[in-house]
Amino acid sequence: MRVLAVDSAAASASAAAVEDGEVRAELVLCTGRTHSRHLMEMIDQVLRLAAWKPRELDALAVTRGPGSFTGLRIGISTVKGLAMALDKPLAGVSSLEALALQCAMGRMPVCALIDGRKGEVYHARYRPADGALAAEGPEAVLPPAEAVGDVDQPTIFCGSGALLYRDLIRECLGERALFAPPGGDFIRGGSVAQLAMAALRHPENCRPERLVPRYIRRPDAEINPRNPIFA
């Protein structure tokens, strides 16, 4: 199965061409620029590097959130448009689970943290189990000290939130705080494709029009509908 997988949930962006579980081409950008300026170019490049034409894809995958509201909308709308134009199935995966998958080592728990701004992080905890990840509680958004405060064993922290609040996490947890190796804090398209495979085995459940972002926190436009910025 040939899968185009895309992430734009946080400050980084990634696109990958994956065939039968093997990454054929993958790009990750951490420029800080708006994803709308380069996401289609990244998709075009990985397809050219893999020597695939769009019509040769079997399916597509994308992170559905949580993460940056703008980033999620850009990624999902871009990939959804491609999937509908090509009449291919589209699977959405958790951005936090994709992060955790990249840092799963042995049976050590992993806590994925994505900067949610406003002094908060999107977070979830996972434990490797039988070659997969088992969630230890729901995805949530909290101040970082609350998100990690009850960790009682050595845990790997990863993601943009782990980078931003590394000192605070160390202060809270001491030796229980371990951190992702270089490159482990950015979601890779290959990880998105890997997580999507279970859903894509049932393409009838992966209709592009059904995919919606998972924000967790309501957008500011809904919280402050009279804010002149959104008028």
Residue frames as qw, qx, qy, qz and C-alpha x, y, z in Angstrom:
[[0.000, 0.887, 0.461, 0.000, 0.00, 0.00, 0.00],
 [0.409, 0.264, 0.002, 0.873, 1.31, 3.42, -0.97],
 [0.277, -0.825, -0.467, 0.158, 0.45, 6.12, 1.56],
 [0.248, 0.539, -0.086, 0.800, 1.08, 9.86, 1.54],
 [0.522, -0.638, -0.501, 0.263, 1.27, 11.03, 5.18],
 [0.181, 0.615, -0.018, 0.767, 1.34, 14.66, 6.35],
 [0.455, -0.609, -0.496, 0.420, 1.69, 16.52, 9.64],
 [0.184, 0.511, 0.013, 0.839, 1.25, 20.25, 10.31],
 [0.520, -0.685, -0.509, -0.047, -0.09, 20.17, 13.87],
 [0.528, -0.722, -0.089, 0.438, 2.70, 22.17, 15.51],
 [0.014, -0.856, 0.261, 0.445, 5.62, 24.43, 14.55],
 [0.215, -0.327, 0.809, 0.439, 7.18, 21.75, 12.36],
 [0.775, 0.384, 0.023, -0.502, 5.70, 20.17, 9.24],
 [0.320, -0.315, 0.865, 0.223, 6.36, 16.83, 7.59],
 [0.803, 0.364, -0.083, -0.464, 5.36, 14.84, 4.53],
 [0.334, -0.376, 0.856, 0.115, 6.28, 11.24, 3.75],
 [0.752, 0.261, -0.406, -0.448, 5.75, 8.67, 1.03],
 [0.416, -0.334, 0.809, -0.248, 5.43, 5.24, 2.65],
 [0.715, 0.208, -0.503, -0.438, 5.02, 1.92, 0.86],
 [0.865, -0.155, -0.475, -0.037, 4.07, -1.24, 2.76],
 [0.699, -0.691, -0.104, 0.154, 5.43, 0.26, 5.97],
 [0.687, -0.116, 0.127, 0.706, 8.74, 1.40, 4.45],
 [0.047, 0.879, 0.062, -0.471, 9.53, 5.11, 4.14],
 [0.714, 0.426, 0.321, 0.454, 10.47, 5.90, 0.53],
 [0.286, 0.437, -0.009, 0.853, 10.85, 9.66, 1.02],
 [0.402, -0.753, -0.484, 0.195, 10.33, 12.00, 3.95],
 [0.259, 0.495, -0.088, 0.825, 10.77, 15.70, 4.61],
 [0.419, -0.712, -0.477, 0.300, 10.59, 17.59, 7.92],
 [0.256, 0.571, 0.005, 0.780, 10.72, 21.39, 8.09],
 [0.454, -0.640, -0.464, 0.412, 11.13, 23.45, 11.26],
 [0.337, 0.370, 0.133, 0.855, 11.27, 26.94, 9.77],
 [0.062, -0.438, -0.507, 0.740, 8.55, 28.51, 11.91],
 [0.202, 0.102, -0.331, -0.916, 6.82, 29.85, 8.80],
 [0.691, 0.185, 0.288, -0.637, 3.12, 29.39, 8.12],
 [0.548, -0.037, 0.822, 0.148, 2.61, 25.89, 6.75],
 [0.599, 0.689, 0.361, -0.188, 0.47, 27.15, 3.88],
 [0.186, 0.860, -0.367, -0.303, 3.66, 28.55, 2.32],
 [0.102, 0.547, -0.816, -0.158, 5.41, 25.21, 1.91],
 [0.651, -0.051, 0.701, -0.287, 3.12, 22.21, 2.58],
 [0.818, 0.515, 0.152, -0.206, 2.06, 21.60, -1.03],
 [0.385, 0.753, -0.534, -0.008, 5.68, 21.97, -2.15],
 [0.319, -0.431, 0.818, -0.207, 6.74, 19.37, 0.43],
 [0.785, 0.208, 0.515, -0.274, 4.05, 16.97, -0.77],
 [0.696, 0.691, -0.138, -0.140, 5.13, 17.45, -4.38],
 [0.129, 0.717, -0.681, 0.071, 8.78, 16.87, -3.45],
 [0.492, -0.264, 0.805, -0.200, 8.25, 13.61, -1.55],
 [0.822, 0.396, 0.345, -0.219, 6.10, 12.23, -4.37],
 [0.559, 0.762, -0.323, -0.050, 8.80, 13.14, -6.90],
 [0.111, -0.618, 0.764, -0.147, 11.53, 11.65, -4.71],
 [0.624, -0.034, 0.750, -0.214, 9.54, 8.43, -4.42],
 [0.089, 0.154, -0.735, -0.655, 8.86, 8.54, -8.19],
 [0.160, 0.462, 0.858, -0.156, 5.11, 8.31, -7.57],
 [0.138, -0.324, -0.366, -0.862, 2.31, 10.04, -9.40],
 [0.382, -0.125, 0.427, -0.810, -0.60, 11.20, -7.22],
 [0.806, 0.041, -0.195, -0.558, -2.99, 8.75, -8.89],
 [0.657, 0.193, -0.722, 0.103, -0.68, 5.88, -7.83],
 [0.169, -0.290, 0.646, -0.685, -1.42, 6.52, -4.15],
 [0.379, -0.303, -0.867, -0.110, -3.60, 4.00, -2.34],
 [0.422, -0.769, -0.477, 0.058, -4.43, 6.19, 0.66],
 [0.184, 0.622, -0.219, 0.729, -3.55, 9.35, 2.59],
 [0.600, -0.539, -0.511, 0.297, -3.05, 10.13, 6.27],
 [0.108, 0.638, -0.107, 0.754, -2.81, 13.31, 8.33],
 [0.237, -0.173, -0.680, 0.672, -2.56, 14.39, 11.97],
 [0.209, -0.681, -0.563, -0.418, -6.00, 15.50, 13.19],
 [0.223, -0.722, 0.206, -0.622, -4.77, 17.18, 16.39],
 [0.107, -0.951, -0.222, 0.188, -4.47, 18.40, 18.97],
 [0.589, -0.039, 0.166, 0.790, -2.17, 21.25, 18.05],
 [0.017, -0.285, 0.081, 0.955, -2.14, 24.64, 16.39],
 [0.510, 0.571, 0.513, -0.388, -5.63, 25.50, 15.16],
 [0.403, 0.759, -0.253, -0.443, -4.23, 27.16, 12.03],
 [0.011, -0.459, 0.862, 0.216, -1.74, 24.37, 11.37],
 [0.411, 0.170, 0.883, -0.148, -4.40, 21.68, 11.71],
 [0.535, 0.672, 0.299, -0.416, -6.77, 23.47, 9.36],
 [0.281, 0.714, -0.504, -0.397, -4.04, 23.88, 6.74],
 [0.103, -0.300, 0.942, 0.109, -2.95, 20.25, 6.90],
 [0.430, 0.298, 0.819, -0.235, -6.39, 18.69, 7.03],
 [0.513, 0.708, 0.160, -0.458, -7.88, 20.88, 4.30],
 [0.207, 0.646, -0.629, -0.379, -4.89, 20.25, 2.02],
 [0.096, -0.169, 0.979, 0.067, -4.87, 16.47, 2.43],
 [0.464, 0.418, 0.683, -0.379, -8.65, 16.19, 2.43],
 [0.476, 0.701, -0.106, -0.521, -8.78, 18.06, -0.89],
 [0.170, 0.480, -0.813, -0.283, -6.21, 15.69, -2.39],
 [0.255, 0.039, 0.954, -0.152, -8.01, 12.59, -1.09],
 [0.513, 0.552, 0.471, -0.459, -11.36, 13.74, -2.46],
 [0.415, 0.693, -0.342, -0.480, -9.88, 14.70, -5.83],
 [0.183, 0.399, -0.884, -0.160, -8.14, 11.32, -6.09],
 [0.839, -0.185, -0.189, -0.475, -11.07, 9.38, -4.59],
 [0.572, 0.196, -0.727, 0.324, -8.79, 7.75, -2.00],
 [0.641, -0.645, -0.413, 0.040, -9.35, 6.89, 1.68],
 [0.154, 0.645, -0.332, 0.671, -8.01, 9.29, 4.31],
 [0.699, -0.460, -0.506, 0.209, -7.13, 8.42, 7.91],
 [0.086, -0.823, 0.215, -0.519, -6.61, 10.94, 10.70],
 [0.758, -0.162, -0.519, 0.361, -4.28, 10.14, 13.62],
 [0.454, -0.873, -0.129, 0.122, -3.49, 11.76, 16.95],
 [0.366, 0.795, -0.326, 0.358, -0.55, 14.15, 16.82],
 [0.451, -0.669, 0.506, -0.304, 0.33, 13.26, 20.43],
 [0.929, -0.079, 0.360, -0.030, 0.33, 9.53, 19.70],
 [0.754, 0.606, -0.083, 0.239, 2.51, 10.07, 16.62],
 [0.022, 0.812, -0.460, 0.358, 5.04, 11.91, 18.80],
 [0.681, -0.468, 0.505, -0.250, 5.00, 9.21, 21.46],
 [0.965, 0.235, 0.111, 0.001, 5.44, 6.44, 18.89],
 [0.558, 0.712, -0.309, 0.292, 8.80, 7.91, 17.85],
 [0.050, -0.647, 0.587, -0.485, 10.12, 7.78, 21.41],
 [0.910, -0.280, 0.069, -0.297, 8.77, 4.43, 22.57],
 [0.347, 0.537, -0.746, 0.185, 11.70, 2.48, 24.05],
 [0.181, 0.017, -0.928, 0.324, 11.25, -0.83, 25.80],
 [0.293, -0.618, -0.726, -0.078, 8.37, -0.53, 28.26],
 [0.240, -0.260, -0.301, 0.886, 9.18, 2.95, 29.55],
 [0.186, 0.796, 0.551, -0.168, 6.17, 5.33, 29.58],
 [0.329, 0.186, 0.280, 0.882, 6.16, 8.29, 27.20],
 [0.051, 0.762, 0.450, -0.463, 4.52, 11.68, 27.77],
 [0.381, 0.396, 0.419, 0.723, 3.92, 13.70, 24.59],
 [0.109, -0.732, -0.319, 0.592, 3.62, 17.47, 25.04],
 [0.370, 0.499, 0.400, 0.674, 2.72, 19.99, 22.34],
 [0.119, -0.182, -0.221, 0.951, 2.93, 23.70, 23.10],
 [0.059, 0.679, 0.720, 0.132, -0.64, 24.99, 23.32],
 [0.117, 0.448, -0.007, 0.886, 0.41, 28.60, 23.99],
 [0.499, -0.647, -0.106, -0.567, -1.41, 30.57, 26.71],
 [0.214, -0.534, 0.699, -0.424, 0.95, 28.87, 29.19],
 [0.844, -0.036, 0.410, -0.345, -0.55, 25.43, 28.50],
 [0.047, 0.362, -0.865, -0.343, 0.39, 22.18, 26.77],
 [0.879, 0.069, -0.187, -0.433, -1.60, 19.51, 24.98],
 [0.064, -0.485, 0.858, -0.156, -0.54, 16.25, 26.56],
 [0.936, -0.074, -0.097, -0.331, -1.13, 12.52, 26.75],
 [0.303, -0.554, 0.773, -0.067, 0.75, 9.59, 28.26],
 [0.880, 0.250, -0.299, -0.273, 1.37, 6.22, 26.67],
 [0.544, -0.485, 0.685, -0.004, 3.02, 2.92, 27.54],
 [0.413, 0.375, -0.738, -0.379, 4.46, 0.55, 24.93],
 [0.644, -0.056, 0.670, -0.366, 2.49, -2.69, 24.93],
 [0.712, 0.251, 0.652, 0.068, 2.65, -5.63, 22.51],
 [0.455, 0.150, 0.501, 0.721, 4.27, -3.61, 19.74],
 [0.006, -0.729, -0.414, -0.545, 1.78, -0.73, 20.05],
 [0.066, 0.224, -0.387, 0.892, 1.03, 2.14, 22.41],
 [0.323, -0.600, -0.731, 0.014, -1.55, 1.98, 25.18],
 [0.058, -0.638, 0.014, -0.767, -2.96, 5.34, 26.27],
 [0.400, -0.297, -0.691, 0.524, -2.81, 6.02, 29.99],
 [0.014, 0.639, 0.407, -0.653, -5.65, 8.51, 30.21],
 [0.457, 0.782, 0.415, 0.088, -7.26, 10.96, 27.77],
 [0.430, 0.331, 0.099, 0.834, -5.65, 13.75, 25.77],
 [0.254, -0.854, -0.401, 0.213, -5.95, 17.05, 27.62],
 [0.346, 0.625, -0.072, 0.696, -4.72, 20.64, 27.77],
 [0.613, -0.735, -0.240, 0.162, -3.26, 21.93, 31.05],
 [0.053, -0.914, 0.396, -0.072, -0.51, 24.16, 32.46],
 [0.639, 0.420, -0.638, 0.097, 2.74, 22.17, 32.14],
 [0.081, -0.362, 0.760, -0.533, 3.28, 21.76, 35.89],
 [0.718, 0.011, 0.403, -0.568, -0.17, 20.17, 36.22],
 [0.823, 0.386, -0.303, -0.286, 0.35, 18.00, 33.15],
 [0.643, 0.349, -0.641, 0.231, 3.48, 16.36, 34.60],
 [0.282, -0.600, 0.456, -0.593, 3.05, 16.87, 38.34],
 [0.834, -0.257, 0.341, -0.351, 1.77, 13.37, 39.17],
 [0.771, 0.428, -0.471, 0.014, 4.40, 11.45, 37.18],
 [0.678, -0.622, 0.349, -0.178, 5.82, 8.91, 39.67],
 [0.859, -0.100, 0.415, 0.282, 8.30, 6.93, 37.57],
 [0.252, -0.400, 0.485, 0.736, 10.98, 7.57, 34.94],
 [0.534, 0.675, 0.494, -0.123, 9.21, 8.86, 31.83],
 [0.425, 0.052, 0.417, 0.802, 10.34, 10.04, 28.40],
 [0.199, 0.778, 0.311, -0.508, 9.05, 13.51, 27.50],
 [0.404, 0.082, 0.568, 0.712, 8.85, 14.62, 23.88],
 [0.181, 0.778, 0.551, 0.242, 7.37, 17.33, 21.68],
 [0.209, 0.621, 0.006, 0.755, 7.47, 21.09, 21.41],
 [0.544, -0.759, -0.053, -0.354, 6.06, 21.40, 24.93],
 [0.889, -0.339, -0.034, 0.306, 8.89, 19.27, 26.30],
 [0.582, 0.327, 0.008, 0.744, 11.42, 21.50, 24.56],
 [0.076, -0.722, -0.067, -0.684, 9.80, 24.70, 25.80],
 [0.602, -0.671, 0.124, -0.414, 9.30, 23.59, 29.42],
 [0.792, 0.170, -0.532, 0.246, 12.31, 21.31, 29.87],
 [0.176, 0.342, -0.561, 0.733, 13.67, 23.21, 32.87],
 [0.578, -0.286, 0.205, -0.736, 10.29, 23.25, 34.59],
 [0.927, -0.030, -0.300, -0.222, 9.82, 19.50, 34.01],
 [0.620, 0.242, -0.589, 0.458, 13.28, 18.80, 35.45],
 [0.115, -0.359, 0.451, -0.809, 12.49, 20.99, 38.44],
 [0.754, -0.208, 0.046, -0.621, 9.23, 19.12, 39.05],
 [0.981, 0.011, -0.094, -0.167, 10.46, 15.58, 38.49],
 [0.398, -0.692, 0.595, 0.099, 14.23, 15.48, 38.88],
 [0.148, -0.348, 0.881, 0.285, 15.70, 12.15, 37.72],
 [0.534, 0.373, 0.739, -0.172, 12.28, 10.87, 36.67],
 [0.461, 0.807, 0.054, -0.366, 12.38, 13.26, 33.70],
 [0.549, -0.131, 0.621, 0.545, 14.02, 11.85, 30.56],
 [0.356, 0.702, -0.012, -0.617, 13.90, 13.56, 27.21],
 [0.846, 0.487, 0.219, 0.005, 13.65, 12.56, 23.56],
 [0.625, -0.191, 0.356, 0.668, 16.88, 12.30, 21.55],
 [0.064, 0.461, -0.244, -0.851, 17.58, 14.98, 18.91],
 [0.280, 0.048, -0.681, -0.675, 14.86, 14.93, 16.27],
 [0.175, -0.307, -0.932, 0.081, 12.38, 13.14, 18.52],
 [0.066, 0.466, 0.467, -0.749, 10.43, 16.29, 19.32],
 [0.355, 0.378, -0.270, -0.811, 9.11, 16.78, 15.77],
 [0.777, 0.240, 0.510, -0.282, 6.36, 14.65, 14.23],
 [0.092, -0.327, 0.762, 0.552, 7.52, 12.65, 11.21],
 [0.665, 0.228, -0.243, -0.668, 5.26, 11.77, 8.32],
 [0.474, 0.178, -0.860, -0.064, 6.49, 8.19, 8.52],
 [0.026, 0.074, 0.819, -0.568, 5.09, 7.90, 12.05],
 [0.516, 0.246, 0.149, -0.807, 1.75, 9.29, 10.88],
 [0.640, 0.247, -0.579, -0.441, 1.58, 6.62, 8.17],
 [0.282, 0.103, -0.927, 0.226, 2.46, 3.88, 10.65],
 [0.231, 0.168, 0.656, -0.699, -0.36, 4.87, 13.00],
 [0.552, 0.297, -0.083, -0.775, -2.82, 5.17, 10.12],
 [0.261, 0.204, -0.889, -0.316, -2.37, 1.61, 8.86],
 [0.122, 0.224, 0.911, -0.325, -4.90, 0.02, 11.23],
 [0.392, 0.550, 0.326, -0.662, -7.64, 2.41, 10.11],
 [0.366, 0.524, -0.469, -0.609, -6.70, 2.12, 6.43],
 [0.059, -0.038, 0.991, 0.110, -7.31, -1.62, 6.54],
 [0.185, 0.597, 0.762, -0.169, -10.97, -0.60, 6.59],
 [0.174, 0.042, 0.281, 0.943, -11.11, 2.04, 3.83],
 [0.197, -0.611, -0.639, -0.424, -14.90, 2.17, 3.99],
 [0.447, -0.769, -0.379, 0.255, -14.47, 3.94, 7.36],
 [0.451, -0.400, 0.118, 0.789, -11.92, 6.43, 6.02],
 [0.328, 0.746, 0.462, 0.351, -14.05, 8.71, 3.89],
 [0.393, 0.180, -0.101, 0.896, -12.30, 12.10, 3.57],
 [0.232, -0.580, -0.212, -0.752, -15.42, 14.16, 4.22],
 [0.720, -0.580, -0.376, -0.062, -15.75, 12.62, 7.69],
 [0.671, -0.078, -0.302, 0.673, -12.38, 13.83, 8.96],
 [0.141, -0.924, -0.103, -0.341, -12.49, 16.83, 11.29],
 [0.285, 0.521, -0.548, 0.589, -9.81, 18.40, 13.52],
 [0.674, -0.545, -0.478, 0.144, -9.54, 17.42, 17.19],
 [0.125, 0.748, -0.176, 0.628, -8.87, 20.72, 18.91],
 [0.518, -0.307, -0.659, 0.452, -9.60, 19.79, 22.59],
 [0.122, -0.495, -0.302, 0.805, -9.63, 23.51, 23.45],
 [0.378, 0.793, 0.477, -0.010, -12.15, 25.75, 21.73],
 [0.474, 0.370, 0.160, 0.783, -10.76, 28.30, 19.24],
 [0.145, -0.279, -0.281, 0.907, -10.54, 31.90, 20.48],
 [0.226, -0.119, -0.408, -0.876, -13.12, 32.91, 17.87],
 [0.526, -0.437, -0.680, -0.264, -15.69, 30.77, 19.69],
 [0.478, -0.413, -0.545, 0.551, -14.61, 31.80, 23.20],
 [0.095, -0.540, -0.133, 0.826, -14.53, 35.54, 22.37],
 [0.428, 0.540, 0.646, 0.330, -17.01, 36.00, 19.50],
 [0.078, 0.973, 0.214, -0.041, -17.06, 39.81, 19.98],
 [0.542, -0.491, 0.283, 0.620, -13.28, 40.15, 19.74],
 [0.395, 0.804, -0.075, -0.437, -12.69, 42.65, 16.89],
 [0.145, -0.469, 0.789, 0.369, -9.91, 40.45, 15.52],
 [0.235, 0.158, 0.947, 0.154, -12.57, 37.93, 14.50],
 [0.375, 0.590, 0.366, -0.614, -15.27, 40.39, 13.46]]
